């Protein structure tokens, strides 16, 4: 039951100037939904101005005490009525006919009118579901004529006297699990862009919290969920493109749950709703109910699990499923639902396999991933580790990988208790199956170095079948967040200083075509994720004392912390100008010394302009090919700690300075105060072709 947010677009766009470019794209596709003239009091959306004038002649009735008046951003008033507490069948029929059917043209997503009629007449306190329809009216309701039937009072009002329905929201409160679900929002065309929809959204969330308090949960709902269309279902005919609807809901505070969601069927013939995603309201005051782990928001899987079971249980109770057995409850009902609906079984298995359901902040909401992230440093699994190594490192993708025995040592309980200069991580994307073995679809191998406060990604692989599905982006982003968490736990409260990544060398035109294509594709992906090649000859540490250092391309992720070349130049000019001003009154006999001082200031910020005795090809900063720079002090510390870590694990014979590759990298660092970062697009190549086949222990 997705949200119709087309009506919310304009006012939310106006309230968010920061997203002006994104909003412009959205408005171009919604030219047909511009606000129409003000509606008439008889509710006909196509009425003309004469109808409006006649409506103004009606006498003003006394507002019902349960109605609330709200003002939009333009100072216009609207009246709120809740059909659960003040049921009016004519008003319900008008809402369903005028707003629900036009805004939700897909039959499988629109709940039948019969469900509305039954749910609204159900006594609240004795029910397992509080079903609400909140309406915005352009005028207060007249006092209805009340009649009584066997089911209780029914309020009857002449259709000609009904005010115009500016908008409506349908939401449900599940008292047994204390959560709410906003199912539908629809706004009259004439009310769009006037701020009413935001008010309606907030009022609905407030009413859900009030329902919870009325049931004894004084803090309100534990969570408020919302359903909407997945952006992957662009082929479905709808009143609004899913990506545009998602932008609106995102600005209202909704965030995607990392869950492959299947909504409960609306009728036995409709099946589960597989075109939806499930979001959660994270705006105030509900932002205080969102938990965080290493600054990553999440909701406990138990909350989601209880909600899904309750939602499907109620669907069974009211006869909306194909389960024919009667009086099933608890685990028996759950097993029957899993047997009849494989999608339900798949969804529930994914929830039960996790302790936390991550809340994703980005757009678009394509749909939750069917896999979960497993950090073997926190939740070690030998089965996953061996499968990952076998599938990706013994298949020829890595010609000379680090031995599996090393990783087992790094992840052992003894290693976790010992004090080391680094924290080792293997982050896996695991496709969890409710039947059959799990499969590894990708992974990242990385280290965080405490002393240098830097992270290094050494291996990064994703199955070709999952390329372009967001797995690679999630692996990289999750590992970057892990680095920040490690940094803060070790006292670096500002987070990780720099994130580096080792990648394959694009060596020469003589490489096989397939290898070229693979390398270029990988480099292009990294470039798109913000990585840039460091103009530096970098070597990996040996994997054992009989191994040797290998040349790789070192990349750095460009973040606001990485100095921009333009910023460095400005600092140099300011330093020179300040020094020149202070020496303006000196005699001409000291001009030679002044020139030397000026050169020393320039050398403090920019690389040397000549050859170095130790480095045959020094790197000079060139604005034409370089965009950012790294302080040499950071690079020196990063390289030193990397090799110190290799010595601690016995992979390199002490001291590390005996290795010529280590000495060579330090000489590069010492020759210049800044290490430049290339701005050029892939493929990336090393400056030199320095390869060694001599074991490090014999150098």
C-alpha positions in Angstrom: 0.0 0.0 0.0 2.3 2.7 -1.2 2.2 6.4 -0.4 1.0 8.7 -3.2 3.5 11.5 -2.7 3.0 13.3 -6.0 0.8 15.8 -4.2 3.6 16.5 -1.7 6.2 17.4 -4.3 5.9 21.1 -4.7 5.8 22.2 -1.1 8.6 19.9 0.0 10.7 21.1 -2.9 10.1 24.7 -1.9 11.2 23.9 1.7 14.6 22.4 0.6 16.8 24.8 -1.3 19.7 22.5 -0.7 18.3 20.0 -3.1 17.4 22.5 -5.8 19.1 20.6 -8.7 17.4 17.3 -7.8 14.0 19.0 -7.4 14.3 20.6 -10.8 14.5 17.2 -12.4 11.5 16.1 -10.4 9.4 19.1 -11.4 10.0 18.7 -15.1 8.3 15.4 -15.0 5.3 16.6 -13.1 4.1 19.5 -15.1 0.7 17.9 -15.3 0.2 18.0 -11.6 0.4 21.8 -11.1 -2.2 23.2 -8.7 -5.7 23.8 -10.2 -8.1 26.5 -9.1 -9.5 26.3 -5.6 -12.1 23.4 -5.3 -15.8 24.0 -4.8 -17.6 23.0 -1.7 -19.5 20.2 -3.4 -16.2 18.4 -3.9 -16.2 18.3 -7.7 -12.5 18.8 -8.7 -13.6 20.1 -12.1 -16.0 22.7 -10.9 -15.5 26.3 -12.0 -15.4 29.6 -10.2 -19.2 30.0 -10.1 -19.5 26.9 -8.0 -17.0 28.4 -5.5 -19.1 31.6 -5.2 -22.2 29.6 -4.5 -20.4 27.7 -1.8 -19.5 30.9 0.0 -23.3 31.7 0.4 -23.9 28.7 2.6 -24.4 29.5 6.3 -21.4 28.6 8.5 -22.2 25.6 10.6 -20.9 25.1 14.1 -17.7 23.1 13.9 -17.7 19.7 15.5 -15.6 19.7 18.7 -13.4 16.8 17.5 -12.3 18.8 14.4 -9.0 20.6 14.5 -8.1 23.5 12.4 -4.7 23.8 10.8 -3.0 26.5 8.8 -0.8 25.9 5.8 2.2 27.9 4.8 -0.1 30.5 3.1 -2.3 31.0 6.1 -5.2 29.0 4.7 -7.2 26.9 7.1 -8.3 23.3 6.8 -10.3 21.1 9.1 -9.2 17.7 10.3 -11.7 14.8 10.8 -10.8 11.2 11.8 -13.2 8.7 10.4 -12.4 6.2 13.0 -13.8 8.4 15.8 -16.3 10.3 13.7 -17.4 7.8 11.1 -19.2 9.2 8.0 -19.8 6.7 5.2 -20.6 9.4 2.6 -17.4 11.1 3.4 -15.5 7.8 3.2 -17.1 6.9 -0.2 -16.2 10.4 -1.5 -12.6 10.1 -0.4 -12.2 6.6 -1.9 -13.8 7.7 -5.2 -12.2 11.1 -5.7 -8.7 10.6 -4.2 -7.9 6.9 -3.7 -8.9 5.5 -7.1 -7.2 8.2 -9.2 -4.0 8.3 -7.2 -3.6 4.5 -6.9 -4.5 3.1 -10.4 -2.8 -0.3 -9.8 -5.5 -2.7 -8.7 -3.1 -4.9 -6.6 -2.0 -1.9 -4.5 -5.4 -0.4 -3.7 -7.1 -1.9 -0.8 -10.8 -2.8 -1.5 -13.4 -0.4 -0.2 -14.9 -3.3 1.7 -11.8 -3.4 3.9 -12.2 0.2 4.7 -15.8 -0.2 5.7 -15.2 -3.2 7.9 -12.1 -1.8 9.6 -13.5 1.6 10.4 -16.6 0.0 12.1 -14.5 -2.4 14.2 -14.5 -1.4 17.9 -11.0 0.0 18.7 -10.3 -1.2 22.2 -11.2 -4.8 21.4 -9.3 -4.9 18.1 -5.8 -6.0 17.2 -5.7 -3.2 14.7 -6.6 0.5 14.9 -7.5 1.6 11.4 -7.6 5.3 10.8 -8.6 7.5 7.9 -7.6 11.1 8.6 -9.1 13.7 6.2 -8.5 17.4 5.5 -11.6 19.3 4.7 -11.9 22.8 3.3 -14.9 23.6 5.6 -16.2 22.1 8.8 -18.7 19.3 8.6 -22.4 20.0 9.2 -23.9 18.1 12.1 -24.8 14.7 10.7 -28.1 12.9 11.0 -27.5 9.8 13.2 -29.3 6.5 12.6 -28.6 3.1 14.3 -28.3 -0.3 12.8 -27.3 -3.7 14.3 -23.6 -2.8 14.2 -23.9 0.5 15.9 -24.5 4.2 14.9 -24.1 5.2 11.3 -23.9 8.9 10.5 -25.7 10.0 7.3 -25.1 13.3 5.6 -26.4 14.5 2.3 -23.7 14.3 -0.4 -24.6 17.8 -1.6 -23.6 19.2 1.8 -20.2 17.5 2.0 -17.2 19.8 2.0 -14.3 19.3 -0.4 -11.7 16.7 0.8 -8.3 18.4 0.4 -6.4 15.3 1.3 -6.4 12.1 3.3 -4.1 9.7 5.0 -4.7 6.0 5.8 -2.7 4.6 8.7 -2.8 1.6 11.0 -1.7 1.0 14.6 -0.8 -2.5 15.7 -1.3 -2.5 19.5 0.1 -6.0 20.1 3.6 -4.9 18.8 3.2 -1.1 19.3 4.1 0.0 15.8 2.3 2.1 13.2 2.1 1.9 9.4 1.2 4.8 7.1 -0.3 3.1 4.1 -1.7 5.8 1.8 -1.5 9.6 1.4 -3.4 11.4 -1.3 -3.9 15.1 -1.8 -6.6 16.9 -3.9 -5.1 18.5 -7.0 -6.2 21.9 -5.9 -4.5 21.6 -2.5 -1.1 20.6 -3.9 1.8 22.9 -3.3 0.2 24.7 -0.4 1.7 22.9 2.6 -1.4 20.9 3.6 0.3 17.5 2.8 3.1 18.1 5.2 0.6 19.0 7.9 -1.4 15.9 7.1 1.7 13.7 7.3 2.7 15.1 10.7 -0.8 14.9 12.0 -1.0 11.2 11.0 2.3 10.4 12.8 1.0 12.3 15.9 -2.3 10.3 15.9 -0.4 7.1 15.7 1.6 8.0 18.8 -1.7 9.1 20.5 -3.2 5.7 19.6 -0.2 4.1 21.3 -0.6 6.2 24.4 -4.3 5.4 24.6 -3.3 1.7 24.7 -0.9 2.3 27.6 2.4 2.9 25.6 3.0 6.3 27.0 6.2 6.9 25.0 4.2 6.5 21.7 5.0 4.0 18.9 8.2 2.1 18.9 8.4 2.7 15.2 6.3 4.1 12.4 6.7 2.4 9.0 5.7 3.5 5.5 5.3 1.6 2.3 6.1 3.0 -1.1 7.0 1.8 -4.6 10.5 0.5 -5.4 12.4 2.6 -7.9 13.2 -0.7 -9.7 9.5 -0.9 -10.8 9.6 2.0 -13.2 7.6 0.0 -15.8 4.5 -0.1 -13.5 1.9 2.4 -14.6 1.5 4.8 -11.7 0.4 8.4 -11.1 3.9 9.4 -10.2 7.4 8.1 -10.9 8.7 6.1 -7.9 12.0 8.1 -7.8 10.1 11.4 -7.5 7.8 10.0 -4.8 10.9 8.8 -2.9 12.5 12.2 -3.0 9.5 13.7 -1.3 9.2 11.0 1.4 13.0 11.3 2.0 12.6 15.0 2.7 9.7 14.3 5.1 12.1 12.1 7.2 11.5 8.6 5.8 14.5 6.3 5.3 14.8 2.9 3.7 15.1 -0.3 5.7 17.7 -2.7 4.5 15.1 -5.4 4.0 13.7 -7.3 1.0 10.1 -6.4 1.8 6.9 -8.2 0.7 3.6 -6.6 1.8 0.8 -8.7 3.0 -1.8 -9.5 0.3 -4.9 -7.4 0.1 -7.1 -10.3 -1.1 -6.6 -14.0 -1.7 -6.2 -13.4 -5.4 -3.7 -10.6 -5.3 -0.7 -12.3 -3.8 2.0 -10.6 -1.8 3.0 -7.1 -2.9 6.5 -7.5 -4.3 6.8 -4.0 -5.8 7.1 -2.2 -2.5 9.9 -1.1 -0.2 9.5 -0.5 3.6 10.7 2.7 5.1 10.8 4.0 8.6 10.0 7.5 9.9 13.2 9.0 11.4 12.2 12.6 11.7 11.6 14.3 15.1 10.4 13.1 17.5 11.1 9.6 16.2 14.7 10.3 15.4 15.4 9.7 19.1 14.1 6.2 18.7 16.6 5.3 15.9 19.6 3.4 17.3 23.1 3.7 16.0 26.2 1.5 15.8 29.4 3.3 14.7 27.2 6.2 13.5 25.2 3.8 11.3 21.4 4.0 12.1 19.5 0.8 12.5 16.4 -0.7 14.0 16.5 -4.0 16.0 15.4 -6.8 13.8 13.0 -7.9 16.6 10.9 -4.8 16.0 10.6 -5.5 12.3 10.1 -9.2 12.9 7.1 -8.6 15.3 5.6 -6.1 12.9 5.7 -8.4 9.8 4.3 -11.3 11.7 1.5 -9.2 13.0 0.7 -7.6 9.7 0.5 -11.0 8.0 -1.5 -12.5 10.9 -4.2 -9.8 10.6 -4.3 -10.4 6.8 -5.0 -14.1 7.6 -7.6 -13.2 10.2 -9.6 -11.0 7.8 -9.5 -13.5 5.0 -7.0 -11.8 2.7 -4.6 -14.8 2.4 -4.9 -18.2 0.6 -4.4 -20.1 3.9 -7.6 -22.1 4.2 -6.9 -23.7 7.6 -8.9 -22.0 10.4 -8.0 -20.9 13.9 -4.3 -21.0 13.3 -2.2 -19.0 15.7 1.5 -18.4 16.6 4.1 -20.6 15.0 1.4 -22.8 13.3 0.2 -19.8 11.4 3.7 -18.7 10.6 4.6 -22.1 9.1 1.4 -22.1 7.1 2.1 -18.6 5.7 5.7 -19.7 4.8 4.3 -22.7 3.0 1.8 -20.7 1.0 3.9 -17.6 0.4 7.6 -18.3 -0.5 8.2 -14.5 -0.5 7.0 -14.3 3.1 9.4 -17.2 4.0 12.3 -15.5 2.3 11.6 -12.1 3.9 11.2 -13.6 7.4 14.4 -15.7 7.1 16.4 -12.6 6.2 15.1 -10.8 9.2 15.7 -13.7 11.6 19.3 -14.0 10.3 20.2 -10.5 11.5 20.2 -8.8 14.8 19.9 -5.3 13.3 18.2 -4.0 10.2 20.2 -1.1 8.8 18.6 2.2 7.9 19.9 3.4 4.5 20.1 7.1 4.0 20.7 7.3 0.2 18.4 7.5 -2.8 16.9 6.0 -4.9 15.2 3.2 -2.9 15.6 0.4 -5.4 14.6 -2.2 -2.9 16.3 -3.9 -0.1 19.2 -6.1 -0.8 18.8 -9.8 -0.4 22.2 -10.1 1.3 23.6 -9.0 4.5 27.0 -7.7 5.6 29.1 -9.9 7.8 32.3 -8.5 9.4 34.4 -11.6 10.2 36.4 -9.6 12.8 33.3 -9.3 14.9 31.3 -12.5 13.8 33.9 -15.0 12.7 32.8 -17.9 10.5 35.4 -20.3 9.2 32.9 -21.5 6.6 32.4 -18.0 5.2 36.1 -17.3 5.2 37.1 -20.5 3.4 34.3 -20.0 0.8 35.4 -16.4 0.2 39.0 -17.4 -0.3 38.2 -20.4 -2.5 35.7 -18.5 -4.8 37.8 -15.3 -5.3 41.4 -16.0 -4.6 41.9 -19.6 -5.9 40.1 -18.9 -9.2 42.8 -16.9 -10.9 41.4 -13.4 -10.0 44.4 -12.8 -7.8 47.7 -14.1 -9.2 49.6 -13.9 -6.0 47.1 -13.6 -3.0 48.0 -13.4 0.6 47.9 -16.9 2.2 44.7 -17.9 3.9 46.7 -19.0 6.9 47.6 -15.3 7.5 44.0 -14.2 7.6 43.2 -17.0 10.1 46.0 -15.8 12.3 44.8 -12.2 12.1 41.2 -13.2 13.0 42.0 -15.6 15.8 40.9 -14.9 19.4 44.5 -14.6 20.5 45.1 -11.9 17.9 42.1 -10.0 19.1 43.4 -10.0 22.7 46.9 -9.0 21.8 48.0 -5.4 21.2 48.7 -4.7 17.5 49.3 -1.6 15.5 46.4 -2.5 13.2 42.8 -3.8 13.2 42.1 -6.5 10.5 38.8 -6.7 8.8 37.1 -8.9 6.2 33.7 -7.6 5.3 31.5 -10.0 3.3 28.3 -9.6 1.4 26.5 -12.9 2.1 23.4 -14.0 0.2 21.4 -15.8 2.8 19.0 -18.5 1.6 16.1 -19.9 3.5 16.8 -23.2 1.7 20.2 -24.3 0.6 23.7 -23.0 1.5 24.5 -19.4 1.8 26.7 -17.8 -1.0 29.4 -15.1 -0.8 28.8 -12.5 -3.5 31.6 -10.2 -2.6 34.0 -9.0 0.0 36.6 -6.4 1.2 39.8 -7.1 3.0 41.2 -4.2 4.9 43.2 -2.9 7.8 42.9 0.1 10.1 46.2 1.5 11.4 45.9 3.2 14.8 49.1 5.2 14.9 48.7 6.7 11.4 44.9 6.8 11.7 44.5 5.5 8.2 42.6 2.7 6.6 43.9 0.5 3.8 41.8 -1.7 1.5 44.0 -4.5 0.2 41.4 -6.7 -1.7 38.0 -5.9 -3.2 35.9 -8.4 -5.2 32.3 -8.8 -6.3 30.8 -11.6 -8.4 30.2 -10.5 -12.0 26.6 -11.5 -11.7 26.1 -8.8 -9.1 27.9 -6.0 -10.9 25.8 -2.9 -11.2 23.5 -4.0 -8.3 24.9 -1.7 -5.6 26.9 -4.5 -3.9 30.3 -2.8 -4.6 29.2 0.6 -3.4 27.8 -0.9 -0.1 31.0 -2.8 0.5 33.1 0.3 0.1 30.8 2.6 2.1 30.4 0.1 4.9 34.2 -0.4 5.2 34.7 3.4 5.2 32.3 3.6 8.1 34.1 0.8 9.9 37.3 2.7 9.6 35.7 5.8 11.2 34.3 3.6 14.0 37.8 2.1 14.6 39.3 5.6 14.7 36.8 6.9 17.2 37.2 3.8 19.5 40.9 4.5 19.6 40.7 8.2 20.5 40.6 9.8 17.0 37.2 11.4 17.6 37.2 13.2 14.2 37.3 9.9 12.4 39.7 8.2 10.0 42.2 10.7 8.4 42.6 8.9 5.1 41.3 5.8 3.3 43.8 4.1 0.9 43.2 1.3 -1.5 45.6 -1.0 -3.4 44.6 -2.0 -6.9 46.1 -3.9 -9.8 48.8 -2.4 -12.0 47.9 -1.5 -15.5 51.4 -2.3 -16.7 51.8 -2.1 -20.4 50.0 -2.5 -23.8 51.3 -6.0 -24.0 48.8 -7.2 -21.4 46.1 -9.6 -22.5 42.9 -7.8 -23.7 40.8 -9.4 -21.0 43.1 -8.2 -18.3 43.1 -4.7 -19.7 39.3 -4.6 -19.7 39.0 -5.9 -16.2 41.6 -3.5 -14.8 40.1 -0.5 -16.7 36.6 -1.4 -15.4 37.8 -1.7 -11.8 39.7 1.6 -12.0 36.7 3.4 -13.5 34.5 2.1 -10.7 37.0 3.3 -8.1 37.2 6.7 -9.8 33.4 7.0 -9.6 33.5 6.2 -5.9 35.9 9.1 -5.3 39.2 7.3 -5.4 42.2 8.9 -7.2 45.6 7.6 -7.9 48.4 8.8 -5.6 51.4 9.8 -7.8 53.7 7.6 -5.8 55.5 4.3 -6.3 54.0 2.1 -3.7 54.8 -1.5 -2.7 52.8 -4.0 -0.6 54.4 -5.5 2.4 55.6 -9.2 1.9 53.2 -11.9 3.1 56.1 -13.9 4.7 59.8 -13.7 5.2 60.3 -15.7 2.0 58.0 -13.4 0.1 58.8 -10.1 -1.7 57.2 -6.7 -1.9 55.0 -6.2 -4.9 54.3 -3.0 -6.9 50.6 -1.9 -6.9 48.8 1.3 -7.5 47.9 3.2 -4.4 44.6 5.2 -4.4 43.2 7.6 -1.9 39.6 8.4 -1.3 39.0 12.1 -1.9 37.2 13.6 1.2 37.0 17.1 2.6 40.0 16.2 4.8 42.3 15.7 1.8 44.0 19.0 1.0 43.1 20.6 -2.3 45.9 21.7 -4.4 44.4 25.2 -4.8 44.3 25.5 -1.0 48.0 24.6 -0.7 48.9 27.2 -3.3 47.0 29.8 -1.4 48.9 29.0 1.8 52.2 29.4 -0.1 51.3 32.8 -1.5 50.1 34.0 1.8 53.3 32.9 3.5 55.5 34.5 0.9 53.4 37.8 1.0 53.7 37.9 4.8 57.4 37.3 4.8 58.0 39.9 2.0 56.0 42.5 3.9 58.1 42.0 7.1 61.3 42.4 5.1 60.3 45.4 3.0 62.5 47.8 5.1 65.6 45.8 4.9 68.7 47.0 3.1 69.6 45.8 -0.4 72.7 44.0 1.0 70.4 41.4 2.5 68.4 40.7 -0.7 70.2 37.5 -1.4 69.4 36.2 2.1 65.8 37.3 1.6 65.5 35.3 -1.6 66.8 32.2 0.2 64.3 32.7 2.9 61.5 32.9 0.4 62.6 29.7 -1.3 62.6 28.0 2.1 59.0 29.0 2.7 58.1 27.7 -0.8 59.9 24.4 -0.1 57.8 24.0 3.1 54.7 23.7 1.0 55.7 22.6 -2.5 58.0 19.8 -3.8 61.6 20.5 -4.8 62.1 21.6 -8.4 65.2 19.6 -9.0 66.5 16.0 -8.9 67.2 14.4 -5.6 70.3 12.3 -4.8 68.2 9.4 -3.7 65.1 9.6 -6.0 65.8 9.6 -9.7 62.3 10.8 -10.7 60.8 13.2 -8.1 57.2 14.1 -8.5 56.5 17.8 -9.0 53.1 19.2 -8.3 51.4 20.1 -11.6 47.9 21.7 -11.5 47.3 20.3 -14.9 47.4 16.7 -13.8 47.1 16.9 -10.0 44.0 17.9 -8.0 44.9 17.2 -4.3 47.9 16.5 -2.2 48.8 14.4 0.9 51.2 15.7 3.5 54.4 13.8 3.4 54.2 13.4 7.1 51.0 11.4 6.8 52.4 9.2 4.0 55.6 8.6 6.0 53.6 7.5 9.1 51.3 5.4 7.0 54.1 3.5 5.3 56.1 3.1 8.5 53.1 1.7 10.4 52.2 -0.6 7.6 55.6 -2.2 7.6 55.8 -2.2 11.4 52.6 -4.2 11.4 54.2 -6.7 9.0 57.1 -7.1 11.3 54.8 -7.7 14.3 53.1 -10.6 12.4 56.4 -12.1 11.4 55.9 -11.4 7.7 59.0 -9.2 7.4 62.3 -9.7 9.1 63.2 -6.9 11.5 64.1 -4.2 11.0 61.9 -3.1 8.1 64.5 -0.6 7.0 66.6 -3.5 5.7 64.1 -3.9 2.9 65.0 -1.8 -0.1 61.4 -1.3 -1.2 60.6 0.2 2.2 63.7 2.5 2.0 62.8 3.5 -1.5 59.3 4.6 -0.5 60.7 6.6 2.5 63.1 8.4 0.1 60.2 9.4 -2.0 58.5 10.9 1.0 61.6 12.7 2.3 62.2 14.4 -1.1 59.1 16.6 -0.9 56.7 18.0 1.7 53.6 16.9 -0.3 52.7 13.8 -2.3 50.4 14.8 -5.2 47.2 13.0 -6.2 46.4 12.6 -9.9 43.2 14.0 -11.3 43.3 12.0 -14.6 40.7 9.4 -15.4 41.6 5.7 -15.6 43.3 3.6 -16.6 46.0 4.2 -14.0 49.6 3.3 -14.5 52.7 3.4 -12.3 55.4 6.0 -13.0 58.0 3.3 -13.2 58.2 -0.4 -13.7 60.0 -1.5 -10.7 59.5 -5.2 -10.0 61.5 -7.4 -7.7 61.6 -11.2 -7.5 64.2 -11.2 -4.8 63.0 -12.4 -1.4 62.9 -9.6 1.1 64.9 -11.6 3.6 67.9 -11.7 1.2 68.0 -8.0 0.4 
